[in-house]
């Protein structure tokens, strides 16, 4: 039996609550399948750790995490700790240190999930965003000159290397070719006359190697409009770090809300652990009230199963989420229900256990 070592960083706010339900579901799925088991190790890092020790994680935190097969992250951020500290000193540090340069965010409307646009359904809203996860505006390059003086100047430099740009675009082409779907690139070359012109040129170069993949390219502002007006035209999407961050929140709104938004930070060569997380944030206003939606945490767990090569289990968990929303009897307040966080997790466990009885699990 294969044992997967998972580093758990529950984090802040509702993070510990939703991650607990994700672990509950993962353990039941592994038990039902019988081919693997999980060994979870919890790390108390996050904003509470920062307020106590002046740092978001242990000094040797990266060294500690290197030995794990994957990282399961809850959420980062809490009042009293500046957002740039909570983000840069934990989440972005892990992404960069472990070269998790591929960010995968599914934008998929499941049956039963609310959709704010007319005619939205699971056939028209089914996108896979592949976001560059290590460079761009999030590279941390820039300067703050003459701080506090009338001539104060702030420089934020977007970094687009050929290596970084080409590898994410190539990854997206491989995904599109493998799944037989179209590939859309999103940039802003009319205004960003260096970085995005370069991005478009690299996309065109790589596209010549994949003549069977149908492609499209949109400016980010037009893409935002079209995601609402005509979402069906987007299947596999590749874009830069900043644009991907913004557009996937729009996508989350189309696909049922942030309570269903999951993300995977992938190191494709598997030299270092990849990281899986719900992307709804720490929501401190509802922390401890037992009303947080754990479905994004379960969805990110399904991405972890996919990554480990157990796509049947990943599909099973996604199907369980859909069935739960179709039933509409055990859903949290953000989806119009009254169920608690743990009740939703318990119902997902019941659903996958029932599926085991009526179908071939493997």
N, C-alpha and C positions, 0 to 999 in steps of 0.2 A: 504494500500500500504506500502510495506517495504521500509524503508529509510536506506541506507548504508552510514556511515560516512567514508570518505576517506581522509587520510592525504596525501597531495601532496608535494613532495620534488623535484622540477624540477632540482635542482643542477646546474651543470656547462656546459659550452660549448653548444652543441646542445641539451642538456637535456630539457631545457624549450620549445624548438621548437617542439620536437617530442612528449613530454608529452601533449602539448596543443592539438595536433591532436588526441592523444589517448583519452583525455577527451571529445573531440567533438564526437568521435565515440561512446564512452560509453553512453553519454547523449542521442544520437539518438537511440541507441539500447534499452535503458531503456524506452524511450518514445514510441517506437513501440511495445514493449512487454506489457507495462502497469501494470506490477506487482510490479515494484520497481522504486526507484529514488535514486539519489546520492546527497550527500551533501559534496562538496569538500572544504577543508581548506588548503591553501597554506602556506608553511614554507620556508623562504628565506635562507636556510642553504646550506653550500657548501664552495668552495674555496674562493669566494668573501667575504662571511661572515668571513672566517678565516683571510683573509688579513686585514679586517676592525677591527675585535674584538679579533683575536688571538685564535679563537676556531671554529671548523667546525659546531657546533650546539649550541643552547642555553644550559646553565648549567642544566636547568630542562627539557631538550628536551625529554628525555625518559618518564618522567612523563606526559608531554603533549601528547605524542603519544599513551599512554596506553588506552585512551578512544576511539580510532578509531577502525573501523572494519577491515581496511586494510591500507597499505601504498603503494603509487604509486611513485616510484623513477625514476628520469630521468637519471642522470649520475653524476659521481664524478671524479674530477681531472682537474687540470689546471696548465699551466706553472707558476712557482714561488712558488708553494706549493708542497713539497716533496710527492711522491706517498704514502709512508707509513703513512704519516699524514692524507691525504685525505681519505685513505682507512680505517685505524684503528679507526679514530676519528668520523666516521659517519657510513659508510656501515657496517663494521664488528661490531661496537658497537651495532647497532640496531639488527643485526642478533643474537648476543650473549645475549643481555639483554632480548630479547623476545623469546629466545630458538627456533629460527627458524632453527632447525637442519636438515631439509629436503630441499635440493635444487633440484628443478625439471627443467631440461632443455631439451625441445623437439628438437630432430635432425630429422627433417621431410622434405624431398624434395617435394615441391609442384609443380604441373604442371606450367610451365612457368618460374620457377626459374633456374638460371644458375647452372650448376654442372661441376666441373673441371675434373671429372674422366669419362672415357669411359664406356658407358652402365649404368650410374647412372640414376635411375628413382624413382618414388614415391613408387614403390613396393620393391625396394632393399634398399632404405635409409629411414628408419622409426624407429628411436630409441627413447627411453625415458631414459635419463640419470638421475639417482637418486644419488646425490652426498651428502656425509656427509658434513655438513655445519657449524660445531661448534668446531671441534677438529683438530687432525692431525698436520700438519706443521703450520696451521693458528691459533693454540691455543695461540700463543704469549709467549710461554715458552722458556727460554734460558738465556744467559748472554753474556756480552762483557767484557772480562778481559784484563787488562794491555793495555788499549786503547792508541794508539799512540806510543807504545814501540815496540822494536824488537820482543818481545815474545808475541805480541798481539794474543789473541785467541777469536774466536767467536763461541758460542754454540747456535744452533737452535734445540730445542727439539720437536720432534713429540709426541703428546699426544693421546693415544688410550685407552680410558676406556672401560670396558666391557659394561657399560650402553650405552655409545655413539655408540660403534661399533655394538652391538646387535640390538639396536632400529632402526638404519638406514637399516641394512640388513633385519630385519623383515619387515620394511615398504616396502622394495623392493619386498620381497616374497609375501606380501599381494597384491601389485599392479600386479605382474605377475600372481598370482592365479586368481585374479578378471578378468583380461583381457585375460587369456588363452595364454599368451605369454611366451617365454623362458626368463630365467634370467641369466645374465653373470656377474660374479664378476671379477674385475680388481685389481691386486695388484702387488707386486714386492718382493715376499718372498725369492727369491734366493739371493738377495743382502741385503734387510732390514730384518735381521734375528730375530728381536724381533717384531716390530710393524706389519709387513706384514705376518709373520708366525702366529701371533695372529689373524689377520684379517681372514686369510684363515681357521683357526680352528673354529672361530665363524661362518663363512659362512657354513662350513660343519655341525656344530651342528644344526644350525637353519634349514638347508635344510632337516634334518630328520623329521621335523614337516610338511613339504610340499612335500610329495612323488609324487604328481601329477605335480609338476613344474619341467620342464626339465632345467637343469643347465649346465653352463660351467664356466671355470675359466682360465684367461689368465694373463700373465705378461704384464705390461703396455707397454713395448716396442713392444712386439708382437701384442698387441691390437691396437696400433697406426698404424702398418703396415696393419693389417687385416681390419681396418676401411676403408682404401683406396682400398685394393685389393679385399675384400669380405665383404662389409658392411651389406649384408643381414643377416649375422649370428648374428648380434646384434639387439635385440629387447628391453627388459628392461635390463638396465645396472646399477650396483651398484658399487660405488668406493669411495675412500677417497677424502678428501678435495682438496689436491694439484693435484692429478691425474685427478680428475673430472674437475678442473678448466682448465687444459691444454687440455684434450681430447675434451671438449665441444667446444673449439675454433677451433680445427681441424674439429669437426662435423659441426660447423657453416659454414666453408668453403665448405664442401661437400653439404650443404643444401641451398646454394645460397648466402652466405656471411654474414658478421656481421650485415648488415642492416636488416636481418631477424631473428636475434638471440634473443630469449626471455628467461626469467628466473623467477622462483617463489621461494621465501624463505618462507617455510611453518612451522608454529607451529601446528602440527597435532591435539593437544588437544584443540586448539582455546582458550587457556588461555590468549594469547596476540595476537596483530594483526600480520598477515602475510604480506609479502612485495613482490611486483611485479615490475619487471624492465626489460627494454631492456638492453642487456649486451654488447652493442657495444662500450661503453665508451663515453667520452665527445667530442672527435674529435674536439679540439679547432681550427684546421686549416680550418675547414669549418663552424665554428659557425657564425651565422648571415648572411650567404650567401643564405639561403632559399633553400638549396639543400640536407639537411639531410633526410635520409630515415626514415619515421615514422612507417614502417610496423612492426618492432620489438616491438615498443611501443603498437601498436594495438594487436599484438600477445600476449604480456604480459597481456593486458587488457582482452583478451579472457581467459587466465588462471585464472584471477580474477573471471570472471563470472563462470567458472567451479568450483572454490573453494566455491563460494557462493551457488552453487547448481543449477545454470542456465546453464547446459551443452548445451542446445539447442542454447543459444545465443553465447556461446564460439565457437560452431561448425559453427554458422552463420558467425562470424567474420573471422574465419579461411578460410571458403569458399569464403568470399569476398576478402581476400588477394590473394587467388589462382586465382580467376576470374580476378582481376586487373592485375596480372602478365601474365595471358593467353592473355588478350587483348593487353597488351604492348603499350597502347596509353598514359597512365598516370603513368609513373614510373620515379623515380629519377635517376640522372646520374650514381650512383653506379651500377645500373641494366641496364644501356645502354640507358636511356631516358633523357628527358629534363624537366620534370615536377618539380614543386616546392614542398616543404614539405606540404604546405597547400592544394595544388591541389590534392595531393595523398589522404590526409585526406578527402577532399570533395568528391572524387570519391568513397572512401569506404562507406561514408554516403549514396551516391546515390545507390550503389549496395545493401546495406542492406535494404534500403527503397523499392527498386524494388522487392527484395525477399519477403518482407512482403506482397506485392500485389499479388504475384503469388503462394504463398505456405502458409501452416499453420505455422505461426511463432512459436507457442508454441509446 
